[in-house]
């Protein structure tokens, strides 16, 4: 028994329509399931963290010696710029919980140090930034920028 090879692209596509259609359908189904799962997770986090706000976040960290201005600014930045759609806790993982990749984290560090009048000092880190608390701690440990005098 010999197998007939298609002569043209059209014939080949006609023969492969079902397998390609099934593959595309499964890919769309997987995407839909992931989208629904992420949406439900965000809704659950919002319900669980209903009382958490920028001010309660900053007040919580202030009890442990963190600067409330830096803590509040970090919370606000993550909500407004990085578009985290649920209340943030200090122990949240930057990558897994907040969905930030390494470039998002680097952008956050650069922009936050600038906004807070701190020096961006990548060598300051002894370990990777993993949690929101690590981020606030690193921002607080960054030295303040020295103001340049106008006469100099």
Residue frames as qw, qx, qy, qz and C-alpha x, y, z in Angstrom:
[[0.000, 0.890, 0.456, 0.000, 0.00, 0.00, 0.00],
 [0.447, 0.193, 0.009, 0.874, 1.45, 3.30, -1.05],
 [0.113, -0.728, -0.414, 0.535, 0.76, 6.62, 0.56],
 [0.376, 0.709, 0.338, 0.491, -0.24, 9.44, -1.71],
 [0.357, -0.358, -0.174, 0.845, 1.60, 12.70, -1.08],
 [0.246, 0.850, 0.366, -0.290, -0.33, 15.89, -1.72],
 [0.596, 0.438, 0.282, 0.611, 0.57, 17.74, -4.89],
 [0.094, 0.633, 0.048, 0.767, -0.25, 21.20, -3.68],
 [0.041, 0.112, -0.562, 0.818, -0.52, 23.19, -0.52],
 [0.580, -0.124, -0.041, -0.804, -4.31, 23.35, -0.85],
 [0.817, -0.066, -0.538, -0.195, -4.66, 19.57, -0.87],
 [0.485, 0.069, -0.679, 0.547, -2.29, 19.25, 2.09],
 [0.172, -0.142, 0.364, -0.904, -4.23, 21.89, 4.07],
 [0.721, -0.136, -0.250, -0.631, -7.55, 20.18, 3.28],
 [0.781, -0.047, -0.618, 0.072, -6.17, 16.91, 4.63],
 [0.429, 0.001, -0.576, 0.696, -4.78, 18.61, 7.75],
 [0.271, -0.519, -0.119, -0.802, -7.81, 20.79, 8.54],
 [0.765, -0.518, -0.322, -0.206, -9.17, 18.57, 11.32],
 [0.757, -0.221, -0.320, 0.525, -5.88, 18.11, 13.20],
 [0.251, 0.249, -0.087, 0.931, -5.09, 21.82, 12.91],
 [0.424, -0.545, -0.236, -0.683, -8.63, 22.76, 13.98],
 [0.801, -0.464, -0.375, 0.049, -8.44, 20.43, 16.98],
 [0.622, -0.046, -0.256, 0.739, -5.07, 21.86, 17.99],
 [0.008, 0.371, 0.030, 0.928, -6.30, 25.47, 17.71],
 [0.605, -0.549, -0.332, -0.471, -9.47, 24.59, 19.64],
 [0.796, -0.368, -0.372, 0.303, -7.47, 22.98, 22.47],
 [0.433, 0.109, -0.170, 0.878, -5.12, 25.97, 22.62],
 [0.236, -0.472, -0.141, -0.838, -8.08, 28.37, 22.87],
 [0.745, -0.510, -0.383, -0.196, -9.71, 26.18, 25.54],
 [0.715, -0.194, -0.342, 0.579, -6.49, 26.13, 27.58],
 [0.181, 0.270, -0.058, 0.944, -6.20, 29.92, 27.30],
 [0.469, -0.529, -0.272, -0.653, -9.82, 30.35, 28.42],
 [0.796, -0.435, -0.409, 0.102, -9.33, 28.05, 31.43],
 [0.570, -0.054, -0.260, 0.778, -6.19, 29.97, 32.49],
 [0.044, -0.391, -0.087, -0.915, -7.96, 33.32, 32.07],
 [0.633, -0.554, -0.329, -0.430, -10.94, 32.20, 34.18],
 [0.790, -0.305, -0.389, 0.364, -8.62, 30.74, 36.82],
 [0.388, 0.111, -0.172, 0.899, -6.63, 33.98, 37.08],
 [0.273, -0.483, -0.184, -0.811, -9.81, 36.04, 37.30],
 [0.748, -0.517, -0.377, -0.175, -11.20, 33.87, 40.10],
 [0.698, -0.160, -0.340, 0.609, -7.89, 34.05, 41.97],
 [0.152, 0.267, -0.066, 0.949, -7.88, 37.85, 41.78],
 [0.506, -0.528, -0.271, -0.626, -11.49, 37.97, 42.99],
 [0.807, -0.409, -0.405, 0.128, -10.66, 35.66, 45.90],
 [0.542, -0.006, -0.262, 0.798, -7.62, 37.74, 46.86],
 [0.100, -0.418, -0.075, -0.900, -9.69, 40.91, 46.76],
 [0.678, -0.538, -0.326, -0.379, -12.33, 39.36, 49.05],
 [0.805, -0.280, -0.371, 0.370, -9.73, 37.96, 51.48],
 [0.472, -0.081, -0.141, 0.866, -7.87, 41.29, 51.67],
 [0.003, 0.796, 0.513, 0.322, -10.88, 43.55, 51.76],
 [0.354, -0.912, -0.144, 0.152, -9.56, 45.85, 54.55],
 [0.652, -0.263, 0.220, 0.676, -6.05, 46.24, 53.15],
 [0.317, 0.934, 0.146, 0.072, -5.38, 49.72, 51.78],
 [0.519, 0.597, -0.253, 0.557, -2.33, 51.84, 51.10],
 [0.242, -0.703, 0.334, -0.580, -2.56, 53.36, 54.60],
 [0.881, -0.381, 0.200, -0.198, -3.05, 50.03, 56.43],
 [0.896, 0.290, -0.122, 0.315, -0.14, 48.55, 54.43],
 [0.302, 0.651, -0.318, 0.620, 2.13, 51.46, 55.43],
 [0.526, -0.630, 0.278, -0.498, 0.95, 51.38, 59.07],
 [0.988, -0.153, 0.020, -0.010, 1.64, 47.64, 59.28],
 [0.781, 0.337, -0.183, 0.493, 5.20, 48.05, 58.01],
 [0.020, -0.763, 0.251, -0.595, 5.79, 51.12, 60.19],
 [0.793, -0.550, 0.138, -0.225, 5.36, 48.90, 63.28],
 [0.941, -0.072, 0.120, 0.309, 8.44, 46.99, 62.09],
 [0.438, -0.596, 0.200, 0.642, 10.61, 50.08, 61.54],
 [0.446, 0.349, 0.542, 0.621, 9.84, 50.79, 57.88],
 [0.024, 0.220, -0.015, -0.975, 9.36, 54.34, 56.64],
 [0.420, 0.524, 0.680, -0.293, 5.59, 54.74, 56.04],
 [0.336, 0.739, -0.144, -0.566, 6.17, 57.20, 53.18],
 [0.102, 0.421, -0.826, -0.361, 8.30, 54.67, 51.28],
 [0.253, 0.164, 0.947, -0.111, 5.89, 51.83, 52.08],
 [0.421, 0.646, 0.439, -0.462, 2.85, 53.84, 50.90],
 [0.293, 0.690, -0.384, -0.539, 4.64, 55.01, 47.75],
 [0.049, -0.239, 0.942, 0.229, 5.61, 51.43, 46.92],
 [0.348, 0.387, 0.816, -0.251, 2.03, 50.20, 47.39],
 [0.389, 0.740, 0.159, -0.525, 0.69, 53.03, 45.23],
 [0.158, 0.583, -0.635, -0.482, 3.29, 52.43, 42.50],
 [0.159, -0.032, 0.980, 0.115, 2.51, 48.70, 42.33],
 [0.359, 0.553, 0.683, -0.314, -1.21, 49.42, 42.07],
 [0.331, 0.820, 0.095, -0.457, -1.06, 52.34, 39.62],
 [0.212, 0.700, -0.568, -0.376, 1.97, 51.63, 37.42],
 [0.003, -0.231, 0.966, 0.117, 2.40, 47.85, 37.59],
 [0.610, -0.074, -0.317, -0.722, -1.41, 47.47, 37.60],
 [0.163, -0.064, -0.946, 0.273, -1.78, 45.01, 40.47],
 [0.402, -0.366, -0.400, -0.738, -5.57, 44.74, 40.71],
 [0.714, -0.522, -0.461, -0.066, -5.93, 43.44, 44.28],
 [0.389, -0.879, 0.218, -0.172, -4.77, 44.64, 47.72],
 [0.634, 0.470, -0.535, 0.302, -1.07, 43.99, 48.33],
 [0.772, -0.635, 0.018, 0.011, 0.48, 42.42, 51.41],
 [0.121, -0.832, 0.534, 0.086, 4.15, 42.74, 52.45],
 [0.575, -0.271, 0.767, 0.082, 4.72, 38.99, 52.03],
 [0.772, 0.568, 0.199, -0.205, 3.41, 38.86, 48.46],
 [0.658, -0.136, 0.498, 0.548, 5.89, 37.42, 45.98],
 [0.141, 0.612, -0.210, -0.749, 6.76, 39.92, 43.27],
 [0.168, 0.230, -0.789, -0.544, 6.78, 37.32, 40.52],
 [0.111, -0.232, -0.963, -0.084, 4.25, 34.65, 41.46],
 [0.004, 0.610, 0.669, -0.424, 1.69, 36.74, 43.35],
 [0.125, 0.739, 0.079, -0.657, 1.97, 40.09, 41.59],
 [0.754, 0.535, 0.362, 0.124, 2.96, 38.78, 38.16],
 [0.086, 0.934, -0.285, -0.199, 6.08, 40.95, 37.77],
 [0.915, 0.253, -0.060, 0.309, 8.93, 39.70, 35.62],
 [0.662, -0.312, -0.049, 0.680, 12.57, 40.71, 36.16],
 [0.251, 0.347, 0.241, 0.871, 12.26, 43.72, 33.83],
 [0.354, -0.755, -0.359, -0.419, 9.16, 44.95, 35.72],
 [0.701, -0.611, -0.204, 0.305, 11.05, 44.62, 39.01],
 [0.557, -0.052, 0.087, 0.824, 14.08, 46.48, 37.63],
 [0.017, 0.569, 0.328, 0.754, 11.81, 49.22, 36.27],
 [0.527, -0.763, -0.346, -0.142, 10.08, 49.49, 39.64],
 [0.693, -0.449, -0.111, 0.553, 13.38, 49.81, 41.49],
 [0.403, 0.159, 0.194, 0.880, 14.75, 52.46, 39.10],
 [0.135, -0.617, -0.356, -0.689, 11.57, 54.55, 39.03],
 [0.602, -0.721, -0.341, -0.022, 10.90, 54.25, 42.77],
 [0.639, -0.322, -0.103, 0.691, 14.44, 55.23, 43.79],
 [0.222, 0.290, 0.233, 0.901, 14.18, 58.26, 41.51],
 [0.332, -0.672, -0.411, -0.519, 10.70, 59.23, 42.78],
 [0.682, -0.667, -0.273, 0.125, 11.81, 58.89, 46.41],
 [0.047, 0.935, -0.305, 0.174, 14.98, 60.95, 45.90],
 [0.780, -0.438, 0.434, 0.106, 17.21, 57.94, 46.45],
 [0.136, 0.623, -0.680, -0.362, 20.25, 56.71, 44.56],
 [0.956, 0.182, -0.088, -0.212, 19.77, 53.69, 42.34],
 [0.120, -0.654, 0.743, -0.072, 22.44, 51.35, 43.61],
 [0.893, 0.089, -0.326, -0.297, 22.09, 47.84, 42.10],
 [0.519, 0.309, -0.714, 0.354, 25.13, 46.63, 44.04],
 [0.363, -0.387, 0.447, -0.720, 23.24, 47.24, 47.27],
 [0.897, -0.089, -0.064, -0.429, 21.33, 43.98, 46.86],
 [0.200, -0.466, 0.857, -0.096, 22.83, 40.97, 48.61],
 [0.334, 0.201, 0.921, -0.016, 19.97, 38.72, 47.57],
 [0.029, -0.310, -0.620, -0.720, 17.28, 38.92, 44.90],
 [0.388, -0.011, 0.247, -0.888, 14.10, 40.88, 45.55],
 [0.111, -0.178, -0.970, -0.124, 11.46, 38.26, 46.21],
 [0.118, -0.666, -0.718, 0.165, 8.70, 39.90, 48.23],
 [0.024, 0.870, 0.217, 0.442, 7.11, 43.34, 48.44],
 [0.586, -0.800, 0.027, 0.127, 8.74, 43.73, 51.86],
 [0.738, -0.125, 0.259, 0.611, 12.17, 43.08, 50.27],
 [0.341, 0.618, 0.315, 0.634, 11.43, 45.85, 47.78],
 [0.282, -0.920, -0.116, -0.246, 10.46, 48.34, 50.51],
 [0.742, -0.572, 0.122, 0.328, 13.53, 47.35, 52.56],
 [0.662, 0.137, 0.286, 0.679, 15.85, 47.87, 49.56],
 [0.138, 0.778, 0.256, 0.556, 14.29, 51.26, 48.76],
 [0.482, -0.872, -0.042, -0.071, 14.64, 52.37, 52.37],
 [0.770, -0.409, 0.210, 0.442, 18.29, 51.22, 52.46],
 [0.572, 0.528, 0.227, 0.585, 19.14, 53.12, 49.27],
 [0.356, -0.348, -0.185, 0.847, 21.10, 56.27, 50.13],
 [0.211, 0.876, 0.322, -0.290, 19.44, 59.62, 49.63],
 [0.587, 0.552, 0.167, 0.568, 20.62, 61.64, 46.65],
 [0.379, -0.472, -0.137, 0.784, 22.82, 64.54, 47.55],
 [0.303, 0.897, 0.310, -0.087, 21.35, 67.79, 46.25],
 [0.596, 0.208, 0.156, 0.760, 23.65, 69.59, 43.84],
 [0.104, -0.700, -0.225, 0.670, 24.07, 73.26, 44.66],
 [0.501, 0.819, 0.278, 0.026, 23.18, 75.76, 41.95],
 [0.038, -0.929, 0.324, 0.172, 26.53, 77.56, 42.33],
 [0.640, -0.361, 0.631, 0.247, 28.64, 74.48, 41.64]]
